[in-house]
């Protein structure tokens, strides 16, 4: 799933570790989401959206991957 | 709870459990006379090392439940591949025992065999996902 998490994080000047601390996940989890290797669960996606004060759809773009 | 805290909690159980396992293995082998009749006492003593193994495996299960969702997924993937490898190896060995007369292996080697397979899977999966330091 494509997402704009890296851009949003950069706008705030946060490191992956700092964002991870706020979301209560590891730096590796943030990196995996940003690089598209991992799609977050619904609760984590809501946490991310609330943290950046955006709708989930504004951050994550669902694509019909083959 | 952070992954670091979960790993600390895991090692708090794992290290004493492994020490207890090693000590109990030596203790049980000294205490049980194999030439004597088997009693309830024999059964009880023989199971003591298994208690420490149970504690170790339980602490690993708890670790998986306590880490964050991404690392939990990597752990479960590693366990899955470890199980697949173990089942393939034990099945193949079983046929070799029947048809090629290779020596039979005691069943308690299944657990270290699984953790060997799991360990290899965890290294590969952890490295591929830039999460090697998060795996056990």
N, CA and C atoms of all chains as a GROMACS GRO file, in nm:
protein
  606
    1UNK      N    1   0.084  -0.119   0.000
    1UNK     CA    2   0.000   0.000   0.000
    1UNK      C    3   0.089   0.125   0.000
    2UNK      N    4   0.059   0.215  -0.094
    2UNK     CA    5   0.138   0.339  -0.097
    2UNK      C    6   0.097   0.428   0.019
    3UNK      N    7   0.190   0.507   0.067
    3UNK     CA    8   0.157   0.600   0.175
    3UNK      C    9   0.251   0.719   0.173
    4UNK      N   10   0.209   0.823   0.243
    4UNK     CA   11   0.287   0.947   0.246
    4UNK      C   12   0.351   0.967   0.383
    5UNK      N   13   0.370   0.859   0.455
    5UNK     CA   14   0.420   0.868   0.592
    5UNK      C   15   0.557   0.934   0.599
    6UNK      N   16   0.644   0.900   0.503
    6UNK     CA   17   0.780   0.956   0.505
    6UNK      C   18   0.775   1.109   0.488
    7UNK      N   19   0.687   1.152   0.399
    7UNK     CA   20   0.674   1.297   0.375
    7UNK      C   21   0.620   1.367   0.500
    8UNK      N   22   0.516   1.309   0.557
    8UNK     CA   23   0.456   1.369   0.677
    8UNK      C   24   0.557   1.373   0.791
    9UNK      N   25   0.634   1.267   0.806
    9UNK     CA   26   0.736   1.262   0.912
    9UNK      C   27   0.843   1.370   0.889
   10UNK      N   28   0.883   1.384   0.762
   10UNK     CA   29   0.987   1.483   0.729
   10UNK      C   30   0.936   1.625   0.757
   11UNK      N   31   0.808   1.648   0.730
   11UNK     CA   32   0.750   1.782   0.756
   11UNK      C   33   0.759   1.818   0.903
   12UNK      N   34   0.749   1.716   0.988
   12UNK     CA   35   0.756   1.741   1.133
   12UNK      C   36   0.900   1.739   1.184
   13UNK      N   37   0.993   1.697   1.098
   13UNK     CA   38   1.133   1.690   1.140
   13UNK      C   39   1.162   1.576   1.237
   14UNK      N   40   1.082   1.471   1.229
   14UNK     CA   41   1.100   1.357   1.320
   14UNK      C   42   1.184   1.249   1.256
   15UNK      N   43   1.264   1.182   1.337
   15UNK     CA   44   1.334   1.062   1.289
   15UNK      C   45   1.235   0.945   1.291
   16UNK      N   46   1.275   0.834   1.228
   16UNK     CA   47   1.188   0.715   1.232
   16UNK      C   48   1.172   0.667   1.375
   17UNK      N   49   1.280   0.674   1.452
   17UNK     CA   50   1.275   0.629   1.591
   17UNK      C   51   1.182   0.717   1.673
   18UNK      N   52   1.189   0.848   1.649
   18UNK     CA   53   1.103   0.941   1.723
   18UNK      C   54   0.956   0.917   1.690
   19UNK      N   55   0.927   0.894   1.562
   19UNK     CA   56   0.789   0.864   1.523
   19UNK      C   57   0.745   0.732   1.584
   20UNK      N   58   0.835   0.635   1.584
   20UNK     CA   59   0.805   0.505   1.644
   20UNK      C   60   0.770   0.518   1.791
   21UNK      N   61   0.844   0.603   1.863
   21UNK     CA   62   0.817   0.624   2.006
   21UNK      C   63   0.675   0.678   2.026
   22UNK      N   64   0.635   0.769   1.939
   22UNK     CA   65   0.503   0.830   1.954
   22UNK      C   66   0.392   0.731   1.920
   23UNK      N   67   0.422   0.641   1.828
   23UNK     CA   68   0.321   0.541   1.788
   23UNK      C   69   0.333   0.414   1.871
   24UNK      N   70   0.433   0.408   1.958
   24UNK     CA   71   0.460   0.291   2.041
   24UNK      C   72   0.493   0.167   1.959
   25UNK      N   73   0.568   0.192   1.851
   25UNK     CA   74   0.620   0.081   1.771
   25UNK      C   75   0.770   0.105   1.751
   26UNK      N   76   0.838   0.005   1.694
   26UNK     CA   77   0.982   0.016   1.675
   26UNK      C   78   1.016   0.099   1.550
   27UNK      N   79   1.141   0.144   1.542
   27UNK     CA   80   1.188   0.216   1.423
   27UNK      C   81   1.172   0.127   1.300
   28UNK      N   82   1.198  -0.002   1.318
   28UNK     CA   83   1.189  -0.097   1.207
   28UNK      C   84   1.046  -0.104   1.152
   29UNK      N   85   0.949  -0.090   1.239
   29UNK     CA   86   0.809  -0.092   1.194
   29UNK      C   87   0.779   0.031   1.110
   30UNK      N   88   0.825   0.147   1.157
   30UNK     CA   89   0.803   0.271   1.082
   30UNK      C   90   0.870   0.259   0.945
   31UNK      N   91   0.993   0.209   0.943
   31UNK     CA   92   1.065   0.194   0.817
   31UNK      C   93   0.991   0.099   0.722
   32UNK      N   94   0.939  -0.011   0.777
   32UNK     CA   95   0.868  -0.109   0.694
   32UNK      C   96   0.741  -0.050   0.634
   33UNK      N   97   0.672   0.034   0.712
   33UNK     CA   98   0.550   0.098   0.660
   33UNK      C   99   0.586   0.198   0.550
   34UNK      N  100   0.688   0.279   0.577
   34UNK     CA  101   0.728   0.382   0.480
   34UNK      C  102   0.775   0.322   0.348
   35UNK      N  103   0.843   0.209   0.354
   35UNK     CA  104   0.895   0.148   0.232
   35UNK      C  105   0.793   0.054   0.167
   36UNK      N  106   0.674   0.046   0.225
   36UNK     CA  107   0.570  -0.038   0.165
   36UNK      C  108   0.586  -0.187   0.190
   37UNK      N  109   0.681  -0.224   0.277
   37UNK     CA  110   0.702  -0.367   0.305
   37UNK      C  111   0.595  -0.420   0.398
   38UNK      N  112   0.530  -0.332   0.472
   38UNK     CA  113   0.432  -0.376   0.571
   38UNK      C  114   0.315  -0.279   0.573
   39UNK      N  115   0.194  -0.334   0.573
   39UNK     CA  116   0.073  -0.251   0.586
   39UNK      C  117   0.030  -0.254   0.733
   40UNK      N  118   0.012  -0.137   0.796
   40UNK     CA  119  -0.023  -0.136   0.938
   40UNK      C  120  -0.162  -0.191   0.962
   41UNK      N  121  -0.183  -0.236   1.086
   41UNK     CA  122  -0.316  -0.279   1.125
   41UNK      C  123  -0.407  -0.156   1.133
   42UNK      N  124  -0.536  -0.180   1.144
   42UNK     CA  125  -0.631  -0.069   1.149
   42UNK      C  126  -0.608   0.021   1.272
   43UNK      N  127  -0.589  -0.036   1.390
   43UNK     CA  128  -0.560   0.050   1.506
   43UNK      C  129  -0.435   0.136   1.487
   44UNK      N  130  -0.331   0.079   1.428
   44UNK     CA  131  -0.208   0.156   1.406
   44UNK      C  132  -0.231   0.262   1.299
   45UNK      N  133  -0.305   0.229   1.196
   45UNK     CA  134  -0.336   0.326   1.091
   45UNK      C  135  -0.414   0.445   1.149
   46UNK      N  136  -0.508   0.415   1.239
   46UNK     CA  137  -0.585   0.522   1.305
   46UNK      C  138  -0.494   0.608   1.392
   47UNK      N  139  -0.400   0.544   1.460
   47UNK     CA  140  -0.305   0.617   1.546
   47UNK      C  141  -0.223   0.713   1.462
   48UNK      N  142  -0.177   0.664   1.346
   48UNK     CA  143  -0.096   0.745   1.257
   48UNK      C  144  -0.178   0.864   1.208
   49UNK      N  145  -0.301   0.836   1.166
   49UNK     CA  146  -0.388   0.943   1.114
   49UNK      C  147  -0.413   1.049   1.221
   50UNK      N  148  -0.438   1.005   1.344
   50UNK     CA  149  -0.466   1.100   1.453
   50UNK      C  150  -0.343   1.182   1.484
   51UNK      N  151  -0.226   1.118   1.480
   51UNK     CA  152  -0.102   1.188   1.513
   51UNK      C  153  -0.075   1.300   1.415
   52UNK      N  154  -0.103   1.276   1.286
   52UNK     CA  155  -0.079   1.377   1.184
   52UNK      C  156  -0.203   1.459   1.152
   53UNK      N  157  -0.310   1.432   1.224
   53UNK     CA  158  -0.436   1.506   1.207
   53UNK      C  159  -0.484   1.501   1.061
   54UNK      N  160  -0.481   1.382   1.007
   54UNK     CA  161  -0.529   1.360   0.870
   54UNK      C  162  -0.626   1.241   0.871
   55UNK      N  163  -0.700   1.229   0.761
   55UNK     CA  164  -0.782   1.110   0.743
   55UNK      C  165  -0.692   0.996   0.696
   56UNK      N  166  -0.732   0.873   0.728
   56UNK     CA  167  -0.651   0.758   0.688
   56UNK      C  168  -0.630   0.757   0.537
   57UNK      N  169  -0.737   0.790   0.464
   57UNK     CA  170  -0.729   0.787   0.317
   57UNK      C  171  -0.633   0.892   0.262
   58UNK      N  172  -0.606   0.996   0.341
   58UNK     CA  173  -0.510   1.098   0.296
   58UNK      C  174  -0.366   1.051   0.312
   59UNK      N  175  -0.347   0.949   0.394
   59UNK     CA  176  -0.211   0.901   0.421
   59UNK      C  177  -0.184   0.771   0.344
   60UNK      N  178  -0.284   0.683   0.344
   60UNK     CA  179  -0.266   0.551   0.281
   60UNK      C  180  -0.353   0.542   0.156
   61UNK      N  181  -0.290   0.492   0.049
   61UNK     CA  182  -0.362   0.476  -0.077
   61UNK      C  183  -0.371   0.328  -0.109
   62UNK      N  184  -0.493   0.276  -0.112
   62UNK     CA  185  -0.512   0.135  -0.140
   62UNK      C  186  -0.496   0.111  -0.290
   63UNK      N  187  -0.409   0.016  -0.323
   63UNK     CA  188  -0.392  -0.018  -0.464
   63UNK      C  189  -0.420  -0.165  -0.482
   64UNK      N  190  -0.486  -0.200  -0.592
   64UNK     CA  191  -0.516  -0.342  -0.620
   64UNK      C  192  -0.392  -0.406  -0.678
   65UNK      N  193  -0.304  -0.455  -0.589
   65UNK     CA  194  -0.181  -0.519  -0.635
   65UNK      C  195  -0.213  -0.658  -0.687
   66UNK      N  196  -0.147  -0.703  -0.794
   66UNK     CA  197  -0.171  -0.837  -0.849
   66UNK      C  198  -0.121  -0.945  -0.753
   67UNK      N  199   0.441  -0.144   2.600
   67UNK     CA  200   0.573  -0.204   2.626
   67UNK      C  201   0.657  -0.196   2.498
   68UNK      N  202   0.780  -0.157   2.508
   68UNK     CA  203   0.866  -0.152   2.390
   68UNK      C  204   0.922  -0.291   2.359
   69UNK      N  205   0.974  -0.307   2.236
   69UNK     CA  206   1.034  -0.435   2.199
   69UNK      C  207   1.156  -0.465   2.288
   70UNK      N  208   1.226  -0.359   2.327
   70UNK     CA  209   1.343  -0.374   2.414
   70UNK      C  210   1.300  -0.432   2.550
   71UNK      N  211   1.189  -0.380   2.603
   71UNK     CA  212   1.138  -0.432   2.731
   71UNK      C  213   1.095  -0.577   2.717
   72UNK      N  214   1.028  -0.608   2.605
   72UNK     CA  215   0.982  -0.745   2.582
   72UNK      C  216   1.101  -0.841   2.576
   73UNK      N  217   1.210  -0.794   2.512
   73UNK     CA  218   1.329  -0.880   2.500
   73UNK      C  219   1.394  -0.900   2.636
   74UNK      N  220   1.396  -0.795   2.720
   74UNK     CA  221   1.452  -0.807   2.856
   74UNK      C  222   1.372  -0.909   2.936
   75UNK      N  223   1.238  -0.901   2.924
   75UNK     CA  224   1.151  -0.995   2.997
   75UNK      C  225   1.175  -1.138   2.950
   76UNK      N  226   1.200  -1.152   2.819
   76UNK     CA  227   1.225  -1.285   2.764
   76UNK      C  228   1.353  -1.344   2.825
   77UNK      N  229   1.461  -1.266   2.824
   77UNK     CA  230   1.589  -1.318   2.874
   77UNK      C  231   1.587  -1.340   3.026
   78UNK      N  232   1.498  -1.268   3.096
   78UNK     CA  233   1.486  -1.289   3.241
   78UNK      C  234   1.437  -1.430   3.272
   79UNK      N  235   1.360  -1.488   3.181
   79UNK     CA  236   1.311  -1.625   3.199
   79UNK      C  237   1.405  -1.723   3.128
   80UNK      N  238   1.447  -1.689   3.007
   80UNK     CA  239   1.526  -1.779   2.922
   80UNK      C  240   1.658  -1.821   2.988
   81UNK      N  241   1.732  -1.721   3.042
   81UNK     CA  242   1.865  -1.754   3.096
   81UNK      C  243   1.855  -1.846   3.218
   82UNK      N  244   1.772  -1.814   3.318
   82UNK     CA  245   1.757  -1.909   3.430
   82UNK      C  246   1.700  -2.044   3.386
   83UNK      N  247   1.610  -2.043   3.288
   83UNK     CA  248   1.551  -2.169   3.241
   83UNK      C  249   1.659  -2.257   3.176
   84UNK      N  250   1.747  -2.196   3.097
   84UNK     CA  251   1.854  -2.273   3.033
   84UNK      C  252   1.953  -2.326   3.136
   85UNK      N  253   1.985  -2.243   3.236
   85UNK     CA  254   2.075  -2.289   3.343
   85UNK      C  255   2.010  -2.404   3.419
   86UNK      N  256   1.881  -2.387   3.450
   86UNK     CA  257   1.808  -2.492   3.521
   86UNK      C  258   1.804  -2.620   3.439
   87UNK      N  259   1.788  -2.605   3.308
   87UNK     CA  260   1.782  -2.722   3.219
   87UNK      C  261   1.915  -2.798   3.223
   88UNK      N  262   2.025  -2.726   3.210
   88UNK     CA  263   2.158  -2.791   3.208
   88UNK      C  264   2.185  -2.861   3.342
   89UNK      N  265   2.156  -2.789   3.451
   89UNK     CA  266   2.180  -2.847   3.584
   89UNK      C  267   2.091  -2.970   3.605
   90UNK      N  268   1.966  -2.960   3.563
   90UNK     CA  269   1.873  -3.072   3.586
   90UNK      C  270   1.911  -3.193   3.501
   91UNK      N  271   1.962  -3.169   3.381
   91UNK     CA  272   2.005  -3.281   3.295
   91UNK      C  273   2.113  -3.362   3.366
   92UNK      N  274   2.214  -3.290   3.417
   92UNK     CA  275   2.322  -3.360   3.488
   92UNK      C  276   2.270  -3.425   3.617
   93UNK      N  277   2.184  -3.350   3.689
   93UNK     CA  278   2.130  -3.402   3.815
   93UNK      C  279   2.049  -3.528   3.795
   94UNK      N  280   1.961  -3.525   3.697
   94UNK     CA  281   1.874  -3.640   3.671
   94UNK      C  282   1.956  -3.762   3.628
   95UNK      N  283   2.056  -3.739   3.547
   95UNK     CA  284   2.137  -3.854   3.501
   95UNK      C  285   2.216  -3.915   3.616
   96UNK      N  286   2.249  -3.834   3.716
   96UNK     CA  287   2.320  -3.887   3.834
   96UNK      C  288   2.222  -3.960   3.928
   97UNK      N  289   2.102  -3.906   3.941
   97UNK     CA  290   2.007  -3.958   4.040
   97UNK      C  291   1.934  -4.084   3.994
   98UNK      N  292   1.913  -4.095   3.862
   98UNK     CA  293   1.834  -4.209   3.814
   98UNK      C  294   1.927  -4.326   3.781
   99UNK      N  295   1.899  -4.437   3.845
   99UNK     CA  296   1.974  -4.559   3.817
   99UNK      C  297   1.896  -4.636   3.709
  100UNK      N  298   1.951  -4.641   3.589
  100UNK     CA  299   1.878  -4.701   3.476
  100UNK      C  300   1.858  -4.851   3.494
  101UNK      N  301   1.939  -4.911   3.579
  101UNK     CA  302   1.923  -5.056   3.597
  101UNK      C  303   1.815  -5.088   3.701
  102UNK      N  304   1.773  -4.987   3.777
  102UNK     CA  305   1.673  -5.010   3.882
  102UNK      C  306   1.532  -5.008   3.822
  103UNK      N  307   1.433  -5.056   3.903
  103UNK     CA  308   1.293  -5.054   3.857
  103UNK      C  309   1.245  -4.910   3.841
  104UNK      N  310   1.156  -4.890   3.745
  104UNK     CA  311   1.098  -4.758   3.722
  104UNK      C  312   0.986  -4.736   3.824
  105UNK      N  313   0.993  -4.623   3.895
  105UNK     CA  314   0.890  -4.589   3.994
  105UNK      C  315   0.829  -4.454   3.959
  106UNK      N  316   0.732  -4.413   4.038
  106UNK     CA  317   0.673  -4.280   4.019
  106UNK      C  318   0.782  -4.173   4.034
  107UNK      N  319   0.874  -4.197   4.126
  107UNK     CA  320   0.986  -4.107   4.149
  107UNK      C  321   1.069  -4.092   4.021
  108UNK      N  322   1.089  -4.202   3.950
  108UNK     CA  323   1.165  -4.200   3.825
  108UNK      C  324   1.096  -4.112   3.721
  109UNK      N  325   0.962  -4.131   3.708
  109UNK     CA  326   0.884  -4.049   3.615
  109UNK      C  327   0.897  -3.901   3.649
  110UNK      N  328   0.881  -3.871   3.777
  110UNK     CA  329   0.887  -3.732   3.821
  110UNK      C  330   1.021  -3.667   3.791
  111UNK      N  331   1.128  -3.738   3.826
  111UNK     CA  332   1.263  -3.685   3.803
  111UNK      C  333   1.290  -3.667   3.653
  112UNK      N  334   1.247  -3.765   3.574
  112UNK     CA  335   1.274  -3.759   3.430
  112UNK      C  336   1.208  -3.636   3.367
  113UNK      N  337   1.098  -3.589   3.427
  113UNK     CA  338   1.026  -3.476   3.368
  113UNK      C  339   1.079  -3.340   3.413
  114UNK      N  340   1.170  -3.337   3.509
  114UNK     CA  341   1.220  -3.209   3.560
  114UNK      C  342   1.285  -3.123   3.449
  115UNK      N  343   1.373  -3.177   3.365
  115UNK     CA  344   1.430  -3.092   3.259
  115UNK      C  345   1.323  -3.035   3.166
  116UNK      N  346   1.214  -3.112   3.145
  116UNK     CA  347   1.108  -3.066   3.056
  116UNK      C  348   1.039  -2.941   3.110
  117UNK      N  349   1.036  -2.926   3.245
  117UNK     CA  350   0.974  -2.807   3.305
  117UNK      C  351   1.050  -2.682   3.262
  118UNK      N  352   1.183  -2.691   3.262
  118UNK     CA  353   1.264  -2.576   3.224
  118UNK      C  354   1.251  -2.546   3.075
  119UNK      N  355   1.238  -2.649   2.993
  119UNK     CA  356   1.215  -2.630   2.850
  119UNK      C  357   1.080  -2.561   2.827
  120UNK      N  358   0.978  -2.604   2.902
  120UNK     CA  359   0.845  -2.542   2.891
  120UNK      C  360   0.854  -2.392   2.924
  121UNK      N  361   0.929  -2.358   3.030
  121UNK     CA  362   0.943  -2.217   3.069
  121UNK      C  363   1.008  -2.136   2.958
  122UNK      N  364   1.109  -2.195   2.893
  122UNK     CA  365   1.178  -2.127   2.782
  122UNK      C  366   1.081  -2.103   2.665
  123UNK      N  367   1.009  -2.206   2.625
  123UNK     CA  368   0.919  -2.193   2.511
  123UNK      C  369   0.806  -2.096   2.545
  124UNK      N  370   0.756  -2.101   2.668
  124UNK     CA  371   0.649  -2.010   2.712
  124UNK      C  372   0.698  -1.865   2.705
  125UNK      N  373   0.823  -1.839   2.750
  125UNK     CA  374   0.876  -1.704   2.747
  125UNK      C  375   0.891  -1.654   2.603
  126UNK      N  376   0.922  -1.744   2.510
  126UNK     CA  377   0.928  -1.705   2.369
  126UNK      C  378   0.788  -1.669   2.317
  127UNK      N  379   0.689  -1.748   2.354
  127UNK     CA  380   0.551  -1.718   2.314
  127UNK      C  381   0.507  -1.582   2.370
  128UNK      N  382   0.541  -1.555   2.495
  128UNK     CA  383   0.505  -1.428   2.556
  128UNK      C  384   0.575  -1.313   2.484
  129UNK      N  385   0.701  -1.333   2.448
  129UNK     CA  386   0.776  -1.232   2.372
  129UNK      C  387   0.703  -1.196   2.242
  130UNK      N  388   0.657  -1.298   2.171
  130UNK     CA  389   0.587  -1.275   2.045
  130UNK      C  390   0.460  -1.193   2.067
  131UNK      N  391   0.391  -1.217   2.178
  131UNK     CA  392   0.268  -1.142   2.206
  131UNK      C  393   0.296  -0.999   2.250
  132UNK      N  394   0.416  -0.973   2.304
  132UNK     CA  395   0.445  -0.842   2.362
  132UNK      C  396   0.514  -0.746   2.266
  133UNK      N  397   0.575  -0.796   2.158
  133UNK     CA  398   0.643  -0.705   2.065
  133UNK      C  399   0.540  -0.636   1.976
  134UNK      N  400   0.586  -0.537   1.898
  134UNK     CA  401   0.491  -0.466   1.813
  134UNK      C  402   0.450  -0.553   1.694
  135UNK      N  403   0.348  -0.508   1.622
  135UNK     CA  404   0.281  -0.593   1.523
  135UNK      C  405   0.372  -0.636   1.408
  136UNK      N  406   0.466  -0.550   1.368
  136UNK     CA  407   0.554  -0.584   1.256
  136UNK      C  408   0.651  -0.695   1.298
  137UNK      N  409   0.714  -0.677   1.414
  137UNK     CA  410   0.808  -0.779   1.463
  137UNK      C  411   0.733  -0.909   1.493
  138UNK      N  412   0.609  -0.898   1.541
  138UNK     CA  413   0.528  -1.017   1.567
  138UNK      C  414   0.506  -1.094   1.436
  139UNK      N  415   0.479  -1.022   1.329
  139UNK     CA  416   0.459  -1.085   1.199
  139UNK      C  417   0.588  -1.156   1.154
  140UNK      N  418   0.702  -1.091   1.174
  140UNK     CA  419   0.830  -1.152   1.135
  140UNK      C  420   0.857  -1.277   1.218
  141UNK      N  421   0.825  -1.271   1.348
  141UNK     CA  422   0.844  -1.386   1.436
  141UNK      C  423   0.757  -1.504   1.390
  142UNK      N  424   0.631  -1.474   1.360
  142UNK     CA  425   0.538  -1.580   1.320
  142UNK      C  426   0.582  -1.640   1.186
  143UNK      N  427   0.629  -1.556   1.094
  143UNK     CA  428   0.682  -1.606   0.965
  143UNK      C  429   0.800  -1.699   0.990
  144UNK      N  430   0.890  -1.658   1.081
  144UNK     CA  431   1.009  -1.738   1.110
  144UNK      C  432   0.969  -1.872   1.170
  145UNK      N  433   0.872  -1.871   1.260
  145UNK     CA  434   0.824  -1.995   1.321
  145UNK      C  435   0.760  -2.084   1.216
  146UNK      N  436   0.685  -2.024   1.125
  146UNK     CA  437   0.618  -2.101   1.020
  146UNK      C  438   0.721  -2.172   0.931
  147UNK      N  439   0.821  -2.096   0.885
  147UNK     CA  440   0.925  -2.156   0.800
  147UNK      C  441   1.005  -2.261   0.879
  148UNK      N  442   1.030  -2.231   1.007
  148UNK     CA  443   1.100  -2.327   1.091
  148UNK      C  444   1.024  -2.458   1.103
  149UNK      N  445   0.892  -2.447   1.121
  149UNK     CA  446   0.807  -2.567   1.132
  149UNK      C  447   0.805  -2.646   1.002
  150UNK      N  448   0.794  -2.575   0.890
  150UNK     CA  449   0.792  -2.641   0.759
  150UNK      C  450   0.923  -2.718   0.739
  151UNK      N  451   1.036  -2.652   0.769
  151UNK     CA  452   1.166  -2.718   0.753
  151UNK      C  453   1.176  -2.839   0.846
  152UNK      N  454   1.133  -2.822   0.971
  152UNK     CA  455   1.141  -2.932   1.068
  152UNK      C  456   1.056  -3.050   1.022
  153UNK      N  457   0.935  -3.022   0.974
  153UNK     CA  458   0.847  -3.132   0.930
  153UNK      C  459   0.906  -3.204   0.811
  154UNK      N  460   0.968  -3.128   0.721
  154UNK     CA  461   1.029  -3.190   0.603
  154UNK      C  462   1.147  -3.279   0.645
  155UNK      N  463   1.230  -3.227   0.733
  155UNK     CA  464   1.349  -3.301   0.777
  155UNK      C  465   1.310  -3.427   0.853
  156UNK      N  466   1.217  -3.415   0.948
  156UNK     CA  467   1.179  -3.531   1.030
  156UNK      C  468   1.108  -3.637   0.946
  157UNK      N  469   1.027  -3.592   0.851
  157UNK     CA  470   0.960  -3.689   0.763
  157UNK      C  471   1.062  -3.763   0.678
  158UNK      N  472   1.155  -3.687   0.620
  158UNK     CA  473   1.259  -3.749   0.537
  158UNK      C  474   1.343  -3.846   0.620
  159UNK      N  475   1.378  -3.802   0.743
  159UNK     CA  476   1.460  -3.890   0.828
  159UNK      C  477   1.384  -4.017   0.864
  160UNK      N  478   1.253  -4.003   0.887
  160UNK     CA  479   1.170  -4.119   0.918
  160UNK      C  480   1.175  -4.223   0.807
  161UNK      N  481   1.164  -4.178   0.682
  161UNK     CA  482   1.171  -4.272   0.569
  161UNK      C  483   1.309  -4.334   0.556
  162UNK      N  484   1.413  -4.252   0.586
  162UNK     CA  485   1.550  -4.306   0.583
  162UNK      C  486   1.569  -4.412   0.691
  163UNK      N  487   1.506  -4.390   0.809
  163UNK     CA  488   1.514  -4.490   0.917
  163UNK      C  489   1.453  -4.622   0.871
  164UNK      N  490   1.340  -4.614   0.802
  164UNK     CA  491   1.268  -4.734   0.760
  164UNK      C  492   1.342  -4.806   0.647
  165UNK      N  493   1.384  -4.731   0.545
  165UNK     CA  494   1.434  -4.793   0.423
  165UNK      C  495   1.586  -4.794   0.410
  166UNK      N  496   1.654  -4.706   0.482
  166UNK     CA  497   1.799  -4.700   0.466
  166UNK      C  498   1.873  -4.729   0.596
  167UNK      N  499   1.796  -4.771   0.698
  167UNK     CA  500   1.854  -4.810   0.828
  167UNK      C  501   1.946  -4.705   0.888
  168UNK      N  502   1.912  -4.579   0.871
  168UNK     CA  503   1.989  -4.477   0.943
  168UNK      C  504   1.948  -4.485   1.090
  169UNK      N  505   2.035  -4.442   1.183
  169UNK     CA  506   2.000  -4.456   1.325
  169UNK      C  507   1.880  -4.369   1.362
  170UNK      N  508   1.796  -4.424   1.452
  170UNK     CA  509   1.681  -4.348   1.501
  170UNK      C  510   1.729  -4.236   1.593
  171UNK      N  511   1.661  -4.123   1.584
  171UNK     CA  512   1.698  -4.008   1.669
  171UNK      C  513   1.596  -3.994   1.780
  172UNK      N  514   1.640  -3.978   1.908
  172UNK     CA  515   1.544  -3.959   2.017
  172UNK      C  516   1.454  -3.838   1.991
  173UNK      N  517   1.329  -3.851   2.030
  173UNK     CA  518   1.229  -3.750   1.995
  173UNK      C  519   1.256  -3.614   2.060
  174UNK      N  520   1.330  -3.609   2.170
  174UNK     CA  521   1.353  -3.478   2.233
  174UNK      C  522   1.445  -3.389   2.150
  175UNK      N  523   1.501  -3.441   2.043
  175UNK     CA  524   1.581  -3.356   1.954
  175UNK      C  525   1.493  -3.271   1.862
  176UNK      N  526   1.361  -3.297   1.866
  176UNK     CA  527   1.270  -3.219   1.781
  176UNK      C  528   1.276  -3.070   1.818
  177UNK      N  529   1.276  -3.039   1.949
  177UNK     CA  530   1.274  -2.898   1.989
  177UNK      C  531   1.403  -2.825   1.948
  178UNK      N  532   1.522  -2.876   1.980
  178UNK     CA  533   1.641  -2.806   1.931
  178UNK      C  534   1.648  -2.803   1.779
  179UNK      N  535   1.596  -2.908   1.715
  179UNK     CA  536   1.591  -2.909   1.569
  179UNK      C  537   1.502  -2.797   1.517
  180UNK      N  538   1.386  -2.778   1.582
  180UNK     CA  539   1.296  -2.669   1.542
  180UNK      C  540   1.365  -2.534   1.562
  181UNK      N  541   1.428  -2.513   1.679
  181UNK     CA  542   1.489  -2.383   1.706
  181UNK      C  543   1.609  -2.357   1.613
  182UNK      N  544   1.674  -2.464   1.569
  182UNK     CA  545   1.779  -2.446   1.468
  182UNK      C  546   1.720  -2.394   1.338
  183UNK      N  547   1.611  -2.458   1.292
  183UNK     CA  548   1.544  -2.415   1.168
  183UNK      C  549   1.486  -2.275   1.184
  184UNK      N  550   1.421  -2.251   1.300
  184UNK     CA  551   1.363  -2.119   1.327
  184UNK      C  552   1.472  -2.012   1.327
  185UNK      N  553   1.587  -2.044   1.388
  185UNK     CA  554   1.697  -1.948   1.397
  185UNK      C  555   1.746  -1.905   1.260
  186UNK      N  556   1.761  -2.002   1.170
  186UNK     CA  557   1.806  -1.970   1.034
  186UNK      C  558   1.700  -1.883   0.965
  187UNK      N  559   1.573  -1.923   0.978
  187UNK     CA  560   1.465  -1.845   0.916
  187UNK      C  561   1.461  -1.703   0.973
  188UNK      N  562   1.476  -1.691   1.107
  188UNK     CA  563   1.470  -1.560   1.170
  188UNK      C  564   1.583  -1.470   1.124
  189UNK      N  565   1.702  -1.527   1.105
  189UNK     CA  566   1.817  -1.448   1.056
  189UNK      C  567   1.790  -1.394   0.918
  190UNK      N  568   1.740  -1.482   0.829
  190UNK     CA  569   1.715  -1.441   0.690
  190UNK      C  570   1.603  -1.337   0.685
  191UNK      N  571   1.492  -1.367   0.753
  191UNK     CA  572   1.376  -1.277   0.749
  191UNK      C  573   1.409  -1.145   0.818
  192UNK      N  574   1.480  -1.150   0.930
  192UNK     CA  575   1.517  -1.028   1.000
  192UNK      C  576   1.608  -0.940   0.915
  193UNK      N  577   1.705  -1.001   0.849
  193UNK     CA  578   1.798  -0.926   0.764
  193UNK      C  579   1.725  -0.863   0.646
  194UNK      N  580   1.637  -0.941   0.580
  194UNK     CA  581   1.563  -0.890   0.464
  194UNK      C  582   1.476  -0.771   0.501
  195UNK      N  583   1.429  -0.766   0.625
  195UNK     CA  584   1.336  -0.661   0.666
  195UNK      C  585   1.401  -0.557   0.757
  196UNK      N  586   1.534  -0.553   0.754
  196UNK     CA  587   1.607  -0.454   0.834
  196UNK      C  588   1.562  -0.460   0.979
  197UNK      N  589   1.537  -0.581   1.028
  197UNK     CA  590   1.489  -0.595   1.165
  197UNK      C  591   1.567  -0.703   1.239
  198UNK      N  592   1.689  -0.731   1.194
  198UNK     CA  593   1.766  -0.838   1.256
  198UNK      C  594   1.784  -0.818   1.405
  199UNK      N  595   1.802  -0.692   1.446
  199UNK     CA  596   1.825  -0.664   1.588
  199UNK      C  597   1.698  -0.682   1.671
  200UNK      N  598   1.582  -0.693   1.606
  200UNK     CA  599   1.456  -0.707   1.677
  200UNK      C  600   1.419  -0.852   1.701
  201UNK      N  601   1.487  -0.941   1.629
  201UNK     CA  602   1.454  -1.083   1.641
  201UNK      C  603   1.532  -1.140   1.759
  202UNK      N  604   1.488  -1.255   1.806
  202UNK     CA  605   1.559  -1.319   1.916
  202UNK      C  606   1.683  -1.388   1.862
   0.00000   0.00000   0.00000
